Amino acid sequence: MAWSLQESIEYHRRQGAPGDQSALVALLREVLAESGAVTPADLAEIAAAYGVKVTFLQAVLRRYPSLAAALAPHRLELCGGPRCAASLRALVEEQYGGRPGGVSADGRFTFRITGCMKHCAHGPNLRWDGVLYEHADAALLRRLLETE
């Protein structure tokens, strides 16, 4: 049987959502696990079903670090190898307010440092939304981060 957001909403309503925040968080975790993201459409459907504002659901997502990433539409991973991403990390932290393991200041991307990406001869390396970029520099990083 395929997973259904509407069935999940109803199940968690019986568990006490939205009044019981733990049931609401469980619903949001389930949506993230099943869909890989909590989309604006998902938030709108949940908000309408429970009679709450979308901004309330966004606040709940931000409160839990494991769910905060669900709000960011993009994912940035910098190679953590010894010769790779130190300067790129500084750029992300200083100019975009990103902290490893968190979400950028503008909420547009999650940011983390990975282990070595095993492309040392072509470094520095980064992944943007799962796509590997070799020979990464500040210009490439700015282009990725500032282009929708």
Residue frames as a rotation matrix with the C-alpha (Angstrom) as fourth column:
MET 1
0.580 0.815 0.000 0.00
0.815 -0.580 0.000 0.00
0.000 0.000 -1.000 0.00
ALA 2
-0.197 -0.647 0.736 1.38
0.619 -0.665 -0.419 3.43
0.761 0.373 0.531 -0.97
TRP 3
-0.563 -0.093 -0.821 1.95
0.761 -0.447 -0.471 6.11
-0.323 -0.890 0.322 1.64
SER 4
0.077 0.668 0.740 -0.62
0.709 -0.558 0.430 8.93
0.701 0.492 -0.517 1.67
LEU 5
-0.869 -0.379 0.318 -0.19
0.106 -0.770 -0.629 12.35
0.483 -0.513 0.709 3.26
GLN 6
-0.162 0.892 0.423 -3.93
-0.690 -0.409 0.597 12.61
0.705 -0.195 0.682 3.92
GLU 7
0.595 0.348 -0.725 -4.00
0.165 0.829 0.534 9.25
0.787 -0.437 0.436 5.73
SER 8
-0.337 -0.811 -0.479 -0.97
0.757 0.070 -0.650 10.28
0.561 -0.581 0.590 7.75
ILE 9
-0.724 0.163 0.670 -2.61
-0.327 -0.937 -0.126 13.58
0.607 -0.310 0.732 8.69
GLU 10
0.334 0.942 0.046 -5.68
-0.568 0.162 0.807 11.70
0.752 -0.295 0.589 9.91
TYR 11
0.366 -0.281 -0.887 -3.61
0.573 0.819 -0.023 9.16
0.733 -0.500 0.460 11.85
HIS 12
-0.670 -0.725 -0.161 -1.65
0.588 -0.386 -0.711 11.89
0.453 -0.571 0.685 13.63
ARG 13
-0.351 0.662 0.662 -4.87
-0.558 -0.715 0.420 13.81
0.752 -0.222 0.621 14.33
ARG 14
0.671 0.604 -0.430 -6.03
-0.082 0.636 0.767 10.74
0.737 -0.480 0.476 16.28
GLN 15
0.069 -0.750 -0.658 -2.68
0.858 0.381 -0.344 10.85
0.508 -0.541 0.670 18.11
GLY 16
0.323 0.171 -0.931 -3.38
0.800 -0.574 0.172 14.44
-0.505 -0.800 -0.322 19.21
ALA 17
-0.789 -0.606 0.103 -1.95
0.560 -0.640 0.526 16.65
-0.253 0.473 0.844 16.44
PRO 18
0.150 -0.837 0.526 -1.83
0.292 -0.470 -0.833 19.59
0.945 0.278 0.174 16.17
GLY 19
0.766 0.228 0.601 -2.44
-0.426 -0.520 0.741 20.27
0.481 -0.823 -0.301 19.88
ASP 20
0.765 -0.578 0.284 0.08
0.100 0.543 0.834 17.64
-0.636 -0.610 0.473 20.95
GLN 21
0.545 -0.583 -0.603 3.29
-0.804 -0.568 -0.178 18.93
-0.238 0.581 -0.778 19.43
SER 22
-0.435 -0.727 0.531 4.99
-0.505 0.685 0.525 15.53
-0.745 -0.040 -0.665 19.63
ALA 23
0.135 0.561 0.816 2.29
0.510 0.667 -0.543 14.10
-0.850 0.490 -0.196 17.33
LEU 24
0.929 0.178 -0.325 2.75
-0.132 -0.661 -0.739 17.03
-0.347 0.729 -0.590 14.95
VAL 25
0.088 -0.979 -0.187 6.53
-0.906 -0.156 0.393 16.54
-0.413 0.135 -0.901 14.93
ALA 26
-0.357 -0.161 0.920 6.01
0.006 0.985 0.175 12.83
-0.934 0.068 -0.351 14.27
LEU 27
0.674 0.650 0.349 3.86
0.409 0.065 -0.910 13.72
-0.615 0.757 -0.222 11.25
LEU 28
0.786 -0.416 -0.458 6.49
-0.590 -0.727 -0.351 16.12
-0.187 0.546 -0.817 9.90
ARG 29
-0.272 -0.897 0.350 9.22
-0.703 0.433 0.564 13.48
-0.657 -0.092 -0.748 10.40
GLU 30
-0.021 0.352 0.936 7.07
0.353 0.878 -0.323 10.95
-0.936 0.323 -0.142 8.55
VAL 31
0.929 0.354 -0.106 6.53
0.058 -0.422 -0.905 13.34
-0.365 0.834 -0.413 5.63
LEU 32
0.370 -0.879 -0.302 10.27
-0.894 -0.425 0.143 13.97
-0.254 0.217 -0.943 5.46
ALA 33
-0.402 -0.543 0.737 11.08
-0.386 0.831 0.401 10.25
-0.830 -0.124 -0.544 5.58
GLU 34
0.177 0.585 0.791 8.50
0.494 0.643 -0.586 9.29
-0.851 0.494 -0.175 2.96
SER 35
0.918 0.325 0.228 8.98
0.363 -0.454 -0.814 12.19
-0.161 0.830 -0.534 0.54
GLY 36
0.028 -0.985 0.172 12.56
0.986 -0.001 -0.165 13.30
0.162 0.174 0.971 1.19
ALA 37
-0.925 -0.241 0.293 11.36
0.202 -0.967 -0.157 16.87
0.321 -0.086 0.943 1.83
VAL 38
-0.140 0.898 -0.417 8.51
0.798 -0.147 -0.585 18.80
-0.587 -0.414 -0.696 3.35
THR 39
-0.647 -0.113 0.754 7.31
0.692 -0.502 0.519 20.89
0.320 0.857 0.403 0.42
PRO 40
-0.929 0.369 -0.002 5.32
-0.350 -0.882 -0.314 24.12
-0.118 -0.291 0.949 0.60
ALA 41
-0.245 0.873 -0.422 2.37
-0.594 0.209 0.777 22.13
0.766 0.441 0.467 -0.79
ASP 42
-0.257 0.091 -0.962 2.71
0.562 0.824 -0.073 19.61
0.786 -0.560 -0.263 2.06
LEU 43
-0.910 -0.130 -0.393 2.78
0.404 -0.486 -0.775 22.42
-0.090 -0.864 0.495 4.62
ALA 44
-0.722 0.691 -0.029 -0.28
-0.669 -0.686 0.287 24.05
0.179 0.227 0.957 3.05
GLU 45
-0.093 0.705 -0.703 -2.21
-0.213 0.676 0.706 20.76
0.973 0.215 0.088 3.11
ILE 46
-0.427 -0.135 -0.894 -1.26
0.756 0.489 -0.435 20.03
0.496 -0.862 -0.107 6.73
ALA 47
-0.991 0.034 -0.133 -2.08
0.043 -0.843 -0.537 23.60
-0.130 -0.537 0.833 7.80
ALA 48
-0.485 0.865 -0.129 -5.48
-0.714 -0.306 0.629 23.45
0.505 0.398 0.766 6.11
ALA 49
-0.072 0.448 -0.891 -6.30
0.156 0.888 0.433 20.05
0.985 -0.107 -0.134 7.61
TYR 50
-0.320 -0.152 -0.935 -5.39
0.906 0.241 -0.349 21.13
0.278 -0.959 0.060 11.14
GLY 51
0.701 0.650 0.292 -6.61
0.560 -0.756 0.339 24.73
0.441 -0.074 -0.894 10.96
VAL 52
0.416 -0.657 -0.629 -3.20
0.492 -0.418 0.763 26.22
-0.765 -0.627 0.149 11.72
LYS 53
0.822 -0.195 -0.536 -1.02
-0.483 -0.737 -0.473 28.68
-0.303 0.647 -0.699 9.84
VAL 54
0.790 -0.606 -0.086 1.80
0.330 0.540 -0.774 27.56
0.516 0.583 0.627 7.57
THR 55
0.126 -0.773 0.622 4.11
-0.472 -0.598 -0.647 29.88
0.872 -0.212 -0.441 9.53
PHE 56
0.495 0.097 0.863 3.33
-0.849 0.267 0.456 27.89
-0.186 -0.959 0.215 12.68
LEU 57
0.963 -0.134 0.235 4.42
0.172 0.974 -0.149 24.67
-0.209 0.184 0.960 10.94
GLN 58
0.509 -0.824 0.248 7.56
0.159 -0.193 -0.968 26.39
0.846 0.532 0.033 9.66
ALA 59
0.197 -0.401 0.895 8.36
-0.865 -0.501 -0.034 27.49
0.462 -0.767 -0.445 13.21
VAL 60
0.773 0.106 0.625 7.96
-0.441 0.798 0.410 23.91
-0.456 -0.593 0.664 14.44
LEU 61
0.875 -0.474 0.099 10.30
0.402 0.599 -0.693 22.69
0.269 0.646 0.715 11.68
ARG 62
0.296 -0.800 0.522 12.92
-0.240 -0.592 -0.770 25.30
0.924 0.103 -0.367 12.63
ARG 63
0.508 -0.027 0.861 12.75
-0.855 -0.134 0.500 24.27
0.102 -0.991 -0.091 16.29
TYR 64
0.709 -0.219 0.670 14.03
-0.054 0.930 0.362 20.76
-0.703 -0.294 0.648 15.56
PRO 65
-0.092 -0.849 -0.520 17.48
-0.715 -0.307 0.628 20.61
-0.693 0.429 -0.579 13.90
SER 66
-0.720 -0.186 0.668 16.69
0.191 0.873 0.449 17.28
-0.667 0.451 -0.593 12.24
LEU 67
0.177 0.865 0.469 13.64
0.870 0.086 -0.486 18.87
-0.461 0.494 -0.738 10.61
ALA 68
0.329 -0.058 -0.942 15.02
-0.072 -0.997 0.036 22.35
-0.941 0.056 -0.332 9.90
ALA 69
-0.733 -0.677 -0.061 16.82
-0.153 0.076 0.985 21.02
-0.663 0.732 -0.159 6.84
ALA 70
-0.325 0.697 0.640 13.43
0.845 0.518 -0.135 20.10
-0.425 0.496 -0.757 5.40
LEU 71
0.598 0.581 -0.552 12.75
0.336 -0.807 -0.485 23.79
-0.728 0.104 -0.678 4.82
ALA 72
-0.082 -0.727 -0.682 15.86
-0.507 -0.559 0.656 24.44
-0.858 0.400 -0.323 2.76
PRO 73
0.840 0.521 -0.151 15.35
-0.374 0.356 -0.856 23.68
-0.393 0.776 0.494 -0.92
HIS 74
0.600 -0.694 -0.398 19.07
-0.380 0.190 -0.905 23.11
0.703 0.695 -0.150 -1.64
ARG 75
0.935 -0.349 0.063 21.88
0.144 0.534 0.833 21.05
-0.325 -0.770 0.550 -0.11
LEU 76
0.556 -0.831 -0.023 25.55
-0.577 -0.366 -0.731 22.09
0.598 0.420 -0.682 -0.03
GLU 77
0.924 -0.378 0.063 28.24
0.225 0.668 0.709 19.62
-0.310 -0.641 0.702 1.02
LEU 78
0.572 -0.812 -0.119 31.89
-0.768 -0.479 -0.425 20.61
0.288 0.334 -0.898 1.15
CYS 79
0.517 -0.495 -0.698 34.65
0.254 0.868 -0.427 18.01
0.817 0.043 0.574 1.07
GLY 80
0.931 -0.142 0.337 36.24
-0.366 -0.345 0.865 17.74
-0.006 -0.928 -0.373 4.48
GLY 81
0.674 -0.738 -0.033 39.49
0.698 0.651 -0.299 16.29
0.242 0.178 0.954 3.18
PRO 82
0.266 -0.633 -0.727 42.75
0.718 -0.373 0.587 17.88
-0.643 -0.678 0.356 4.36
ARG 83
-0.762 -0.648 -0.005 43.37
0.464 -0.551 0.694 19.79
-0.452 0.526 0.720 1.11
CYS 84
-0.406 0.662 0.630 39.88
0.873 0.076 0.482 20.81
0.271 0.746 -0.608 0.11
ALA 85
0.108 0.856 0.505 37.35
0.724 -0.416 0.550 23.16
0.681 0.307 -0.665 1.53
ALA 86
-0.266 -0.196 -0.944 38.79
0.916 -0.356 -0.184 25.44
-0.300 -0.914 0.274 4.22
SER 87
-0.962 -0.122 -0.244 38.52
0.059 -0.966 0.252 28.64
-0.266 0.228 0.937 2.17
LEU 88
-0.585 0.811 0.001 35.11
-0.004 -0.004 1.000 27.67
0.811 0.585 0.006 0.78
ARG 89
-0.049 0.535 -0.844 33.87
0.920 0.352 0.170 26.91
0.388 -0.768 -0.509 4.29
ALA 90
-0.613 -0.248 -0.750 34.94
0.597 -0.767 -0.234 30.38
-0.518 -0.591 0.618 5.44
LEU 91
-0.959 0.281 0.035 33.11
-0.165 -0.655 0.737 31.95
0.230 0.701 0.675 2.49
VAL 92
-0.245 0.919 -0.309 29.87
0.363 0.382 0.850 30.11
0.899 0.096 -0.427 3.30
GLU 93
-0.059 0.198 -0.978 30.08
0.997 0.058 -0.049 30.97
0.047 -0.978 -0.201 6.99
GLU 94
-0.671 -0.329 -0.664 30.98
0.469 -0.882 -0.037 34.64
-0.573 -0.337 0.747 6.54
GLN 95
-0.945 0.222 -0.240 28.91
-0.326 -0.707 0.628 35.65
-0.030 0.672 0.740 3.53
TYR 96
-0.378 0.841 -0.387 25.89
-0.287 0.291 0.913 33.35
0.880 0.456 0.131 3.76
GLY 97
-0.157 0.300 0.941 25.58
-0.978 -0.180 -0.106 32.73
0.137 -0.937 0.321 7.49
GLY 98
0.615 0.353 -0.705 25.82
-0.359 0.921 0.149 28.98
0.702 0.161 0.694 7.04
ARG 99
-0.068 -0.603 0.795 27.10
-0.976 0.207 0.074 26.81
-0.209 -0.770 -0.603 9.85
PRO 100
-0.701 -0.237 -0.672 28.09
-0.459 0.872 0.172 23.16
0.545 0.429 -0.720 9.28
GLY 101
-0.839 0.440 -0.319 25.14
0.534 0.776 -0.335 20.93
0.099 -0.452 -0.887 10.09
GLY 102
-0.342 0.729 -0.593 22.67
0.347 -0.489 -0.801 23.79
-0.873 -0.480 -0.086 9.78
VAL 103
0.381 0.587 0.715 20.71
0.919 -0.152 -0.365 25.98
-0.105 0.795 -0.597 7.43
SER 104
-0.591 -0.603 0.537 21.95
0.693 -0.720 -0.046 29.18
0.414 0.344 0.842 5.76
ALA 105
-0.844 0.213 -0.492 20.86
0.211 -0.712 -0.670 32.51
-0.493 -0.670 0.555 7.20
ASP 106
-0.592 0.644 -0.485 18.39
-0.797 -0.555 0.237 33.01
-0.116 0.527 0.842 4.35
GLY 107
-0.020 0.617 0.787 17.07
-0.458 0.694 -0.555 29.44
-0.888 -0.372 0.269 4.66
ARG 108
0.485 0.237 -0.842 17.91
-0.870 0.029 -0.493 28.56
-0.092 0.971 0.221 1.05
PHE 109
0.318 -0.427 -0.847 20.33
-0.340 0.782 -0.522 25.70
0.885 0.454 0.104 1.69
THR 110
0.975 -0.176 0.137 21.60
-0.050 0.424 0.904 23.24
-0.217 -0.888 0.405 4.24
PHE 111
0.423 -0.904 -0.070 25.34
-0.666 -0.257 -0.700 23.13
0.614 0.343 -0.711 4.76
ARG 112
0.895 -0.218 0.390 27.58
-0.189 0.605 0.773 20.36
-0.405 -0.765 0.500 5.97
ILE 113
-0.022 -0.957 -0.290 31.19
-1.000 0.021 0.008 19.22
-0.001 0.290 -0.957 5.81
THR 114
0.915 0.328 -0.233 31.53
-0.352 0.933 -0.068 15.64
0.195 0.145 0.970 4.59
GLY 115
0.401 -0.826 0.396 34.39
0.171 0.492 0.854 13.21
-0.900 -0.275 0.338 4.80
CYS 116
-0.569 -0.691 -0.446 36.85
-0.378 -0.263 0.888 13.15
-0.731 0.674 -0.111 1.94
MET 117
0.514 0.819 -0.255 35.00
-0.556 0.092 -0.826 12.88
-0.653 0.567 0.502 -1.39
LYS 118
0.166 -0.562 0.811 37.92
0.316 0.809 0.496 10.89
-0.934 0.174 0.312 -2.88
HIS 119
0.741 -0.012 0.672 38.56
0.656 -0.202 -0.727 13.27
0.144 0.979 -0.142 -5.79
CYS 120
0.506 -0.561 -0.655 41.69
0.440 -0.485 0.755 14.80
-0.742 -0.671 0.002 -4.27
ALA 121
-0.510 -0.767 0.390 43.49
0.721 -0.134 0.680 15.32
-0.469 0.628 0.621 -7.58
HIS 122
-0.419 0.455 0.786 40.57
0.651 -0.453 0.610 17.47
0.633 0.767 -0.106 -8.74
GLY 123
0.222 0.535 -0.815 39.87
0.968 -0.219 0.120 19.41
-0.114 -0.816 -0.567 -5.55
PRO 124
-0.844 0.415 0.340 38.56
-0.331 0.096 -0.939 21.38
-0.422 -0.905 0.056 -3.91
ASN 125
-0.778 0.606 -0.168 35.33
0.263 0.556 0.789 19.45
0.571 0.570 -0.591 -4.27
LEU 126
-0.747 0.645 0.164 31.75
-0.467 -0.332 -0.819 20.16
-0.474 -0.688 0.549 -3.32
ARG 127
-0.724 0.650 0.230 28.30
0.673 0.595 0.439 18.72
0.149 0.473 -0.869 -3.91
TRP 128
-0.789 0.592 -0.165 25.32
-0.534 -0.793 -0.294 20.93
-0.305 -0.144 0.941 -4.66
ASP 129
0.254 0.967 0.030 22.00
-0.890 0.246 -0.383 19.08
-0.378 0.070 0.923 -4.55
GLY 130
0.607 -0.034 0.794 23.89
-0.044 0.996 0.076 15.80
-0.794 -0.082 0.603 -4.97
VAL 131
0.920 -0.318 0.229 25.93
0.264 0.071 -0.962 16.88
0.290 0.945 0.149 -8.02
LEU 132
0.397 -0.866 -0.303 29.71
0.689 0.063 0.722 16.73
-0.606 -0.495 0.622 -7.58
TYR 133
0.957 -0.230 0.176 31.71
-0.058 -0.748 -0.661 19.79
0.283 0.622 -0.730 -8.65
GLU 134
0.398 -0.903 -0.163 35.50
0.893 0.341 0.294 19.44
-0.210 -0.263 0.942 -8.92
HIS 135
-0.567 -0.729 0.383 38.03
0.772 -0.633 -0.062 22.31
0.288 0.261 0.921 -8.94
ALA 136
0.521 0.854 -0.019 35.52
0.783 -0.468 0.410 24.35
0.341 -0.228 -0.912 -6.94
ASP 137
-0.731 -0.681 0.046 36.39
0.612 -0.683 -0.397 27.94
0.302 -0.262 0.917 -6.20
ALA 138
-0.656 0.464 -0.595 34.68
0.283 -0.580 -0.764 30.98
-0.699 -0.670 0.250 -4.72
ALA 139
-0.703 0.392 -0.594 33.22
-0.691 -0.576 0.437 32.03
-0.171 0.717 0.675 -8.10
LEU 140
-0.643 0.473 -0.602 31.57
-0.031 0.770 0.637 28.63
0.765 0.428 -0.481 -8.63
LEU 141
-0.658 0.376 -0.652 30.25
0.753 0.335 -0.567 28.57
0.005 -0.864 -0.504 -5.08
ARG 142
-0.696 0.404 -0.593 28.77
-0.134 -0.885 -0.446 32.09
-0.705 -0.231 0.671 -5.43
ARG 143
-0.709 0.419 -0.567 27.18
-0.647 -0.065 0.760 31.12
0.281 0.906 0.317 -8.74
LEU 144
-0.609 0.467 -0.641 25.54
0.378 0.882 0.283 28.07
0.697 -0.070 -0.713 -7.18
LEU 145
-0.598 0.321 -0.734 24.40
0.767 -0.036 -0.641 29.86
-0.232 -0.947 -0.225 -4.04
GLU 146
-0.599 0.318 -0.735 23.04
-0.133 -0.944 -0.301 32.94
-0.790 -0.083 0.608 -5.78
THR 147
-0.756 0.359 -0.548 21.28
-0.584 0.010 0.812 31.26
0.297 0.933 0.202 -8.71
GLU 148
-0.181 0.779 0.601 17.78
-0.623 0.382 -0.683 29.90
-0.761 -0.498 0.416 -8.31
